[in-house]
């Protein structure tokens, strides 16, 4: 069994002084939502063998919160090809994850993350809101066998829904 957590980065700051899209940081809401979601996943019993994040600032900031909760003491991998990645690029990445990794989180951007969630799980979900996470389980022993509609959607959470569960 392999489990994939697909996470969209938290809300970014469109009013920042960043020189370009790639360097845009999280805004205040993003800085609150990322640790909330990371803590929620930990409370649900999730841990990961590896976190691979887009190297855009907002994605790395989001991924760092997940790393602190779900993989403390380990590095996360920044991967430039996840920056605004297409479905095809995400599928390629997933199918080339090391076989020794059973639970992996990808932190990236829309529309690619939403497309990947729908592709792998055969679910028809709306576009993933910022800081949302879809959890897909595959009944395979090798990541290369993860393909279209081959996974089961175990969960799909986003900050607004998590806040209503916590309160």
C-alpha positions in Angstrom: 0.0 0.0 0.0 1.1 3.5 -0.8 -0.4 6.7 0.5 -0.2 10.1 -1.2 -1.0 13.4 0.5 -1.6 16.1 -2.1 -1.4 19.6 -0.4 -2.0 23.0 -2.0 0.1 25.7 -0.5 -1.6 28.0 2.1 -2.9 31.5 1.2 -0.2 33.8 -0.1 0.3 37.5 0.2 -0.6 39.3 -3.0 0.3 42.6 -1.4 3.8 41.6 -0.5 6.8 43.4 -2.0 8.0 40.2 -3.7 9.6 40.8 -7.0 7.7 38.0 -8.7 5.1 35.3 -8.2 7.8 32.7 -7.2 8.9 34.8 -4.2 5.4 35.6 -2.8 5.2 34.6 0.9 2.2 33.4 2.9 -0.1 36.0 4.3 -1.5 36.1 7.8 -4.3 33.7 7.1 -1.8 31.3 5.4 0.5 31.5 8.4 -2.5 30.4 10.6 -3.9 27.8 8.3 -0.7 25.8 7.6 0.0 24.9 11.2 -3.7 24.2 11.7 -3.8 21.7 8.9 -0.5 20.1 9.9 -1.7 19.7 13.5 -5.0 18.2 12.3 -3.3 15.6 10.1 -1.0 14.7 13.0 -4.1 14.3 15.3 -5.6 12.0 12.6 -2.5 9.8 12.9 -0.7 10.7 9.8 3.0 10.8 9.4 5.0 10.8 6.2 8.2 9.2 4.9 8.9 12.1 2.7 7.7 15.6 1.8 8.4 17.0 -1.6 7.5 20.7 -2.1 7.6 23.2 -4.9 10.5 25.5 -4.3 8.3 28.6 -4.5 8.4 30.5 -1.2 4.7 30.1 -0.3 4.9 26.3 -0.9 8.1 25.9 1.1 6.7 27.9 4.0 3.6 25.7 4.0 5.7 22.5 3.7 7.8 23.5 6.6 4.7 23.4 8.9 3.9 19.9 7.6 7.5 18.8 8.2 7.5 20.1 11.8 4.4 18.0 12.6 4.6 15.0 10.3 8.3 14.5 9.8 10.2 16.3 12.6 14.0 16.1 12.5 14.0 15.4 8.8 14.6 17.5 5.7 12.0 18.3 3.1 12.8 18.1 -0.5 12.3 21.2 -2.6 11.7 20.4 -6.3 11.4 23.1 -8.9 9.4 21.0 -11.3 6.5 21.2 -8.8 6.2 25.0 -9.3 3.0 25.4 -11.2 3.4 21.8 -12.4 1.0 20.3 -14.9 -0.9 17.1 -14.2 1.6 15.2 -16.4 4.6 16.5 -14.4 2.9 15.5 -11.1 2.0 12.0 -12.3 5.6 11.6 -13.5 7.0 12.7 -10.1 4.6 10.3 -8.2 5.5 7.4 -10.4 9.2 8.0 -9.7 9.0 8.2 -5.9 11.5 5.7 -4.3 9.7 2.4 -3.6 10.9 2.5 0.0 8.7 5.5 0.7 5.2 4.4 1.6 3.6 7.7 2.6 4.6 10.8 0.7 3.3 14.4 0.7 3.5 16.7 -2.2 3.1 20.5 -1.6 2.3 22.5 -4.8 0.0 24.7 -6.7 -3.3 24.7 -8.6 -4.5 23.7 -11.1 -2.1 20.8 -11.0 -2.8 19.6 -7.5 -6.5 19.6 -8.1 -6.1 17.8 -11.4 -3.8 15.2 -9.8 -6.3 14.6 -6.9 -9.1 13.9 -9.4 -6.9 11.9 -11.7 -5.5 9.5 -9.1 -8.8 9.1 -7.2 -11.4 9.3 -10.0 -13.2 11.7 -7.8 -14.7 14.9 -9.2 -13.9 17.5 -6.6 -13.9 21.2 -7.0 -10.6 23.1 -7.2 -8.6 22.6 -4.0 -8.8 25.7 -1.9 -5.6 27.0 -0.4 -4.1 24.8 2.3 -6.3 21.9 1.4 -5.1 18.3 1.5 -6.3 15.2 -0.3 -5.3 11.8 0.9 -5.2 9.0 -1.6 -4.3 5.3 -0.9 -3.1 3.0 -3.7 -3.2 -0.8 -3.4 0.2 -1.1 -5.1 3.7 -2.0 -3.9 5.4 0.4 -6.4 4.7 4.0 -7.0 5.1 3.4 -10.8 1.8 1.5 -10.7 -0.1 4.5 -9.4 -2.2 5.6 -12.3 -5.5 7.1 -13.4 -8.3 6.1 -11.1 -6.1 3.6 -9.3 -6.4 5.3 -5.8 -9.1 5.6 -3.2 -9.7 9.0 -1.7 -9.3 8.5 2.1 -9.8 12.1 3.0 -10.1 15.6 1.8 -9.8 18.5 4.2 -9.3 22.3 4.1 -9.0 24.9 6.8 -12.6 26.1 6.9 -13.9 22.6 7.4 -11.2 21.7 9.9 -11.9 24.8 11.9 -15.6 23.8 12.2 -14.5 20.4 13.5 -12.1 21.8 16.0 -14.5 24.5 17.4 
